[in-house]
Structure formats: C-alpha cells, structure tokens
C-alpha cells in the first residue's frame, strides 16, 4: 500500500478510538471486568486474559507492556502501522502527503569470513570452557564451529535439513573485558546450532556452549542422540527440528537452573504438549548451567544455581496450608470478613474449605490434600508475572466473581461446581499475592540493609 503521512490529528483520533467496540465488531473475545475490559487471546503459549483495556489504552500484565490503540492492533492483530491507523479511522483520514513506500533492501544472510585456523577459538573452548577437544573437532569438521577472521570470535552455525547454513551466533573469546553474544544479521531463527543422531532422544539447550558442555559431561554414545541450542528460550528452532525429524519422541529440556531457565522449561513443556508430544522430561544442571557444572568438575570457579524464589515461596505456602472448619450458612459473609482482614493465608485456607464443601454437596470428594496437589499441578511459574498491585487486582476480581456466584438463589449441581472452582481461584490468587508481597518485603529489606552504613564506616568517620 502507498505510504501515508498521517496528520497529528489523525494519529490522535486513532489512538483514542474505542478499542473494545472495535474488537467486538471484529469478533474478538472481550470480557467486562468492573470499569475495564479484558482481551482474551490465544498464542503458542496458550490462552491468556492478561490484557486490560480502558478506552483506547491497554496494558498487558503478563508481558509488562502497554500503549494505545494503534500499537494494540500491531502487537495483537498483526497489522502494520499504516493499516492500524486506517482500521481505527475506518478509512477516513486527513492525510497530508501520499507517496509510494520506500522498498527496503533485504540483505541476504552471510556468514562471517572464516580465519585460516581456529587456534584462538580452540584454546577458548578447551581452556576456559573445558569442552572436550574431540567434541570441538567433530563440529569443526562439519563446519558448524569456526573462528571468524576479523575479530577471532567463535561462530556457531545452524544448518537446515539440507545442511545449508541458515543461522549463526557469534561469541567473543576474550578472557578479559566485556564479552558479547550476537546473532548474525538476517539469520533464519527456525534453524540453530544442532546435531541429529539416529535414536528418539532430543536434548534442548539455551546456548551452544551449554550443549557442548553437556555432551562433554555425558559423552557415552552421544552421537546417537540429537541436540539443539535455541539461542535463548524461543521455541521456533525446537519446533522446526521436531517438524523435520519425526522420529524424535523423547524430549529432554535442559535449560538453565535459574528463574529464566525454569520458566522456559515450563513454557516449552506446555507448548510441546499442545503439539501432542507426551514424553517430555526436565534435566537440570546442578549449578547455574551445564558449563558451570563442567567448570566445577575441573576445579574452576563456577556460578551456583539460582533458586526460583517466586515458585519456591508459592509452593512453600501451599505445603503449610491447614484444614479449617467453616460455617456453611455464612460463607459469603466470612469470605468478605477474612478478605478485609488482609490475612491472605487464612483466606486461601477458608476458600479451599468452602470449595471442598460445595464439591461434597455436588457429589465429589476433594479434600485439602487433593486441593494442594491441584494447586501445585496447575501452577505455571512463567505465567505468574506482575507486581503486588496487579495481583491484588486479580484477587479482588476473583473474590467479586465468587461472591456473585454464591449469591445466586438456587444452585444446581453444575452451579455448585462453578462456585467451588471460583473459590479455588480465590485461594490461588491469595497465595500468589502473598508470595509477591513476601518477595517485595525481602527485596526492600535487602535494599535497606545495603544502603545502611556499616559500624566500620561510622567509626572511621568519627575518628577523622
């Protein structure tokens, strides 16, 4: 389409358009929540309702970003900037200038020029990273590892199903100063550094050095297995590998043992299950990642694992929940009273007990121990994002929804089950808020302690 130089007034009108009306007119799912609305959408990670909309403004609590109507159509509906403006203005605009859009010049993917040897890369990978020389030589013979001529960085090459290079990542080999890791321009991210064997096992890593370190640690029959480095935690290369190698049935998620790696493993597991893969396993390094394990084995300094504080605290709260008695005739009143007391653990315990009560009337046995297992099983740490205020808002919404269900005059078996589920959701959101509040308090205490002057500095200032 031709390039349109929209006026400032056009852009203002588009950004302040009623997003909810637009989405409803175009068949998108929108749910009213108090004075705002939720946009419900589905992507590779599942169905989400984390986007709130008010007028032309929106915020995605799951990914911590937001904006106005034009950006929304770009982010969620796939429109270009110009298409978004025209959509929101229904084609009516006061364009100042219309001229053909400049055609972008697409540069082809091109590997960095190789050096005549790879002595510096070989030394870096063996002496600093402790990777087996035989493993490095194997990938070097396949032209998947080499040293670039200009900067002497290590280049990891990703090839397609025909062995043609489609992607490359570059990592510095400096032993001092600031290191870096980049992806070569115009790489096809559906392909990445990998090895494909002849059995059913696929091991998945965040980065090439993690993959090479794992192979070094577990060398027995390694060539029979398959390995892929995603260059981060994005699933495109993994899904492409599975598409091209239908014999791969067992998938081992070997991402880092830190918050990002744990989140990635859970998210990838859910994506793979949606693709009907059943044999999915998690293998965690003992330390932060597989190269840190390799360093530890060779007596070098290493980085320890980083606990997933949010997940561990949430699970800790679940394990400490106790069974309490409820008054079946005062569930609504007591729910409000306990919520107002701000005792989140008590609120979770009460809500689970009330949920159990309604399920029992509906003919189902679901005691507290079973509720706890369900909470643990359904918890997705990669989806549990957002600040204290965000999670407080979600709890408030859950409580209001539960009260609305409880106040219905008649309760069929199906409605009893709905009430039980809504009360279960109240408990879940209460535990998530309790977790976030605890983490926020810990962070505040840590920050305060770091800012406080030590006794030593106080004595020094007194002696001056």
ABEGO torsion letter per residue (X at the ends): XBBBBBBAAAAAAAAABBAAAAAAAAGBBBBBBEABBBBBBBBAAEBBAABBBBEABBBBAAAGBBEBAAAAAAAAAGBBAAAAAAAAAGGBBBBABBBBBBBBBBBBBBBBBBBABAAAAAAAAAAAAGBBAAAAAAAAAAGABBBBAAAGBBBBBBBBAAGBBABBBBBBABABEBBBBBBBBGBBAABBBBBBBABABBBBBABAAAAAAAAAABABGAAABBBBBAGEABAAAAAAAAAABAABABBBBABBBBAAAAAAAAAAAAAAAAAGBABBBBBBBABABAAAAAAAAAGBBBBBBBBBAAAAAAAAAAAABBBBBBBAAAAAAAAAAAAAAGBAAAAAAAAAAAAAAAAAAAGBBBBAAAAAAAAAAABBAAABBEBAAAAAAAAAAAAAAAAAAAABABBBAAAAAAAAAAAAAAAAAAAAAAAAAAAAAAAAAAAAAAABBBAAAAAAAAAX
